[in-house]
Amino acid sequence: MSADGMIIQGRTGDWEVVIGLEVHAQVMSAAKLFSGAATAFGAPPNSQVSLVDAAMPGMLPVINRTCVEQAVRTGLGINAAINMTSVFDRKNYFYADLPQGYQISQYTQPIVGEGEIEIVLADGRRKNIGVERLHLEQDAGKLMHDQHPSKSVVDLNRAGVALMEIVSKPDLRSPEEAGAYVTKLRSIMRYLGTCDGNMEQGSLRADANVSVRRPGDPLGTRCEIKNVNSIRFLMQAIDYEARRQVEVIEDGGEIDQETRLFDANNGTTRTMRSKEDAHDYRYFPDPDLLPLVLDPAEVEALRAALPELPDAKKDRLMADYGLSEIDATILTEERETAAFYETAAAGRDGKTVANWLISELFGLLNKTGRGLADSPITPEALGGLVDLIGDGTISGRIAKDVFAEMVETGQAADAIVAEKGLKQVSDSGEIAGLIDGVIADNADKVAEYQGGKDKLFGFFVGQVMKKSGGKANPQMVNQLLREKLDG
């Protein structure tokens, strides 16, 4: 991976990878884009289908205001131009899960124009990725091929569900950049409450347009990898497809413009169909829908009501709590995580709280397959544990034992410390007595230390802590022990 992206070293030289993404995000709305039918996930097949969705004769679409507002809010969240006039078009194609024989979408005049999303990569490199457009469209139904030995069946629950298609510019240069872009876009939409970003349930899907070229050459022929439903699979699909194209070209072949599918079982892409161009869909303005004209005052009201978004929140946490960019990025990826952190860190040392949240609590949740919503420890409880470390009641080592007990029992940290007698020993007289005992028991090692073997100091610290059952104040042990040994 070069500083400028992924370079594939082929037999005949270097190749640059060029990627553009089309992200299909289901709008968070109780009703569909042009009908009042429900949108709840997991409902019985064909139980959320109106006469409009089923394309019954004479049924006319009526725009859902909430879906329009959600698209505008998403556009504002990615710093994009909002088009005050947009037009719905018919995209014509015939498939069993599309009752109308066309999809209502937007083509030449989308609701949202150009925008930009900043990504931060693992090495700290920042890059701005251009967004070409965001348009509203209705989803198709779903064909199921495993319900009958010789027939396919169709579920129209998704037919007519509102989607935002967010099209990036071909600015991405590696699988890592593509993964970071989708992660950031999903984070922004979750903060806004415009899409829940659940890729497993299909409410966020990505199509990747991948091509290769010699560095600096014009764009090569692209292949589209359709409907990838996880960020990990997206990155794998792009990596495989780019290497496949290099191999084809270097073997003397040409890349066909086509749509391909990613097979997650073996990590490869395969041909699905030849790729259509826009004219193949015979777009024309939908005669049943007037142009959509927005009120500038309402757009400004939506802008004013936007929540604090991930980048702004990250900058504020770094400024207010002294966090590193890495920690602040982790804590602001999800809105709920940031809220948990700020509740736990209120009035406390922000770095200590971040360390405990990221290292200990996240580690526990990952190990047990739980999310933050199912955390056995509340933000207030975590803050209480940090308080006991901060005021010297317990040491950091004892705190780990207390944390484990909190997870196990649900008790507060102070209650566990009181019940188990874990309070840190900070009485200088008591610690001095422990030190005297260790020195008396190890006269030979004292002589070695005083003869110049400085590394033995750690041994003495360990022995004192062992005698105290881990409860002696480590700072006081170090200070008093050095006085005794060096005095």
Secondary structure, 3 states (H helix, E strand, C coil): CECCECEEEECCEEEEEEEEEEEEEECCCCECCCCCCECCCCCCCCCCCCCCCCCCCCCCCCCCHHHHHHHHHHHHHCCCCECCEECCEEEECCCCCCCCCEEEECCCCCCECCEEEEEECCCCCEEEEEEEEEEEEECCCEEECCCCCCCCEEECCCCCCEEEEEEECCCECCHHHHHHHHHHHHHHHHHHCCCCCCCCCCCEEEEEEEEEECCCCCCCCCEEEEEECCHHHHHHHHHHHHHHHHHHHHCCCCCCCEEEEEECCCCEEEEEEECCCHHHHCCEECCCCCCEECCHHHHHHHHHCCCCCHHHHHHHHHHHHCCCHHHHHHHHCCHHHHHHHHHHHCCCCHHHHHHHHHHHHHHHHHHHCCCHHHCCCCHHHHHHHHHHHHCCCCCHHHHHHHHHHHHHHCCCHHHHHHHHCCCCECCHHHHHHHHHHHHHHCHHHHHHHHCCCHHHHHHHHHHHHHHCCCCECHHHHHHHHHHHHHC
